[in-house]
Amino acid sequence: MPDKLPLDVPDGDLIRGRILVVDDETDIRESLEALLTLENYSVDQAQNGVEGLRKMESGRYDLVLLDLMMPDRSGMEVLREARERDTETPIIMITAYGSVEVAVNALKAGASSYFSKPWDNEKLLIEVEQMIARTRLEHENIQLKRALKQRYSFPNIVGRSERMLRILDLVGQVAPSRATVLVTGETGTGKELIAKAIHANSARADGAFVAVNTGSGTPDLLEAALFGHVKGSFTGAIASRKGYFETANKGTIFFDEIGTIGQETQAKLLRVIQEREFMPVGSAEVIRVDVRIIAATNADLRRMVEEKTFREDLYYRLNVININLPPLRERKEDIPLLVEHFFNRYCRENGKFLEPDGRSQLRFDADAMQLLMDYNWPGNVRELENAVERAVVLASSPSVPADVLPDSILQAAGVRIRQDAFGGLPADASLFEEVADFERRRIAEILEAVNWSQTAAAERLRIPLSTLNQKIKRLGIDPKRKG
């Protein structure tokens, strides 16, 4: 059932819900509409079952009042067909032919409640109010649970390539276990997202997920952060504090860039993995914890072991299950899906170019998408996400052109603005260069015509001022002003 929010009505009250009345008798429809409208419900009418089903297909109603006996199609038929498409919207059956048997049959077929003609107005209004409120609450709870569980669950790890599907299969197998996991891959491939998916789909999902940036701070500060410390254990320790391990008890601790920790800390971390216990800095008390450990790195830990900069025993303790994430250049078939995913996210965040269902209207045009597919993506998915977010901010129409892409992508494709000795493009100029050169000359012409007022030029060109500013910078136009 789609989200249904209250709407402002002229008298300043709120519409309490949208109701469809399906009945072949005009007097009945108008009577119910008058009764419900007085209670600030928005009411639509359908004079037969076929019209009722057609209107129900829109999915915009919070409740349906359905007559049981109609000439074209019986209310029971309409009820059964409606329930094949929508199991959530409350449907109250209304009939002059009241009997226990009819009521039971209607409820079995999916009716939410049952009233006989003539009905009690007060009881009907109470039933309508309670049913809409209950259904909305159930829907909100479902959506909340979905949001909490799926925020980092598999649907949000975007990819249909064979390599990503194999990784998702592995994550699904690993998540329910207690095994320590090592996630490897280049920067920007989504290592933390995988770690959060493992946690969210495990029996520890209700526990804490604690992410630790092992590359920040000195070894002493890292140890204090990991294991906690007691008051006075070192300069600045003005109070005792729990460490990350204690905070993550019954949950998951995630070490980002595990290869950056020093040898001494490696030894203490090894003890925690082996014994599931530690001592806070400055304390003799042993604290036992039940923590799942997931580590990630973009470094070659095997080589670090050979170079004696990373403990071999710790490496094997961490590398019980290895999940190696491929760089984006090795799974380019996922790029269109990722682009759509990020368009949806950032259009919602920026409140622009949205369809009624909340999905993005934006699409890269064919030239821009080809540039994305040809690019090597050294920054991987994170770089693609940044490029799409930039496109959402700069887009002035649902079709996003290549010129909104970052310079790094354009330059990698050989797109450049340069002229020969006669002020024109060279003979080997690409289509992108020709288009960009035309834009440069046209924008300069308009700026000249409006005395170099960028605001006036944006109005003449019918593009946002921010888009014009971006084009001026990218195309190398001197934003001079005549004085």
C-alpha positions, -999 to +999 in steps of 0.1 A: +000+000+000+015+034-009+022+061+016-009+082+022-003+115+040-030+140+053-036+169+029-045+205+037-082+214+029-096+249+024-110+253+059-075+246+074-084+211+087-067+179+075-081+153+053-083+123+075-083+097+047-094+090+012-124+067+009-140+051-021-178+043-020-189+016-044-226+012-047-252+011-075-277+033-056-271+070-060-289+079-027-266+055-008-235+069-024-245+105-018-256+098+018-223+082+027-203+109+009-222+136+029-216+117+062-179+112+056-172+146+042-185+162+073-158+142+092-131+156+069-127+125+047-121+128+010-147+107-008-149+093-043-178+074-058-182+044-081-216+034-094-208-002-101-182-029-096-163-024-128-158+013-121-149+005-085-122-019-095-108+006-119-106+033-093-091+009-067-063+001-091-049+036-085-040+025-049-048+060-035-076+050-011-073+044+027-105+025+028-133+012+006-170+009+014-183-018-010-220-028-016-225-065-017-254-066-042-248-048-075-262-055-110-230-058-131-207-076-107-215-087-071-196-071-043-181-105-034-166-108-069-152-073-067-138-081-032-120-112-044-105-095-074-095-064-053-078-087-028-057-104-056-041-070-061-042-054-027-043-072+006-038-042+029-064-015+021-095-020+045-127-030+026-160-027+045-189-046+030-224-029+032-256-048+022-293-048+029-291-086+030-276-091+064-270-126+076-244-144+096-235-166+067-230-137+043-209-119+069-187-149+074-182-154+037-173-118+032-148-119+059-133-151+046-130-135+012-109-107+026-134-081+039-122-061+069-156-056+084-193-058+076-223-034+080-260-040+072-283-014+058-296+007+074-264+013+094-257+033+125-238+064+115-219+067+147-208+031+147-198+033+111-177+064+116-159+048+146-152+017+126-139+038+096-116+059+119-102+029+138-096+008+107-077+036+088-056+044+119-048+007+125-039+001+089-017+032+088+001+022+120+007-014+107+020+001+074+043+025+093+057-003+115+063-025+084+081+004+067+102+012+098+112-025+102+121-026+066+142+005+068+161-007+099+167-042+085+173-033+049+194-002+053+225-024+050+209-056+038+215-072+004+190-050-016+213-020-009+244-038-021+238-029-058+251-053-084+239-080-108+273-090-123+283-126-118+311-116-094+288-095-072+261-122-071+288-147-059+298-122-032+262-118-021+258-156-019+289-157+003+277-129+025+244-148+029+263-179+040+286-161+063+262-137+081+245-162+104+278-176+117+303-163+143+332-165+119+357-136+117+356-120+082+383-102+063+370-079+036+396-069+010+394-046-020+405-012-033+394+020-017+358+029-026+346-007-034+322-008-004+340-028+022+321-012+051+288-017+034+295-054+032+304-055+069+272-038+078+252-062+056+268-091+075+259-076+108+224-066+098+216-102+086+231-119+116+217-129+150+236-099+163+216-074+143+200-059+175+235-054+190+259-025+182+279-022+151+311-003+161+333+009+133+370+016+142+393+037+120+426+021+129+446+046+109+438+076+131+457+086+162+487+072+180+490+035+191+484+045+228+452+064+219+440+035+197+445+010+225+426+033+249+399+036+224+397-002+218+400-015+253+389+015+274+408+031+302+405+039+339+407+074+354+443+086+357+458+059+336+475+085+313+477+122+309+442+135+301+424+104+314+401+125+336+374+098+338+371+061+332+357+051+298+345+020+280+364+010+249+350-001+215+352-038+224+330-034+255+306-012+236+303-038+208+296-066+233+269-089+217+274-070+185+300-065+158+333-045+157+346-035+123+382-026+118+386-003+088+421-005+072+434-031+097+469-030+080+476+003+096+478-008+132+512-012+149+529-044+160+522-039+198+485-033+192+484-063+168+496-085+197+468-072+220+442-076+193+453-112+187+447-119+224+412-105+223+404-127+192+418-158+208+406-153+244+376-130+240+389-109+269+411-079+275+421-054+302+414-017+300+444+006+299+456+011+335+434-017+350+441-052+362+405-062+357+398-087+329+367-080+309+351-108+288+332-099+256+312-117+230+320-097+198+321-106+162+352-092+144+351-080+108+382-064+094+388-046+061+419-035+041+430-023+008+466-034+015+482-067+006+484-083+040+502-113+027+530-091+015+530-073+048+534-106+066+564-115+043+578-080+051+573-086+089+551-056+093+520-076+100+518-106+124+513-139+106+492-154+134+469-123+134+465-125+097+453-161+098+430-153+128+414-125+107+413-143+074+389-171+084+365-160+057+378-137+030+355-116+009+374-099-019+354-070-036+362-064-073+370-029-085+343-012-105+363-015-137+359-052-135+322-052-131+311-024-154+278-041-162+267-029-128+272+008-136+237+015-150+221-002-120+244+018-096+236+051-115+199+044-111+204+036-074+223+069-067+199+090-088+171+078-066+190+085-034+202+120-043+170+131-060+151+123-028+178+140-007+177+171-029+139+170-035+141+174-072+132+154-104+111+129-085+083+107-099+051+104-078+064+071-064+096+088-052+119+074-079+142+097-099+133+111-133+169+117-142+188+097-168+222+103-183+219+108-221+236+082-243+269+102-247+272+107-209+265+070-202+290+059-227+317+081-210+307+064-176+310+029-192+344+037-208+360+053-177+384+033-156+370+044-121+402+045-099+379+057-071+355+028-077+319+030-065+325+059-043+338+080-072+307+070-093+285+080-064+301+114-063+297+118-100+260+110-098+254+133-068+271+161-088+248+154-118+218+156-095+229+190-082+237+205-116+209+189-137+185+213-153+164+187-171+156+150-167+181+142-195+216+147-180+243+157-206+280+148-205+291+183-196+279+179-160+304+150-155+336+157-135+366+169-154+385+137-146+360+117-166+359+141-195+397+144-197+401+106-195+379+105-226+400+131-244+373+158-242+392+192-243+386+228-253+415+239-276+417+260-308+439+260-338+458+291-349+427+305-367+404+303-337+387+271-346+388+235-334+415+212-348+407+187-375+407+158-351+382+174-327+357+150-311+320+154-311+322+163-274+347+190-282+325+204-310+295+205-287+316+221-259+330+247-283+296+256-295+284+260-258+315+282-251+308+305-280+271+307-273+275+315-236+301+341-243+278+357-269+249+359-245+272+372-217+284+399-241+247+408-249+237+412-213+269+432-203+284+401-186+256+397-160+256+360-152+221+362-137+207+378-169+226+353-190+211+323-171+177+337-176+183+342-214+197+307-217+169+293-195+192+273-172+199+276-135+225+302-125+245+274-107+246+254-140+258+285-159+286+291-133+297+255-137+298+257-175+317+290-173+344+273-152+346+241-172+346+258-206+373+283-196+352+314-202+366+345-187+338+359-165+348+395-172+326+425-168+325+457-188+330+487-166 
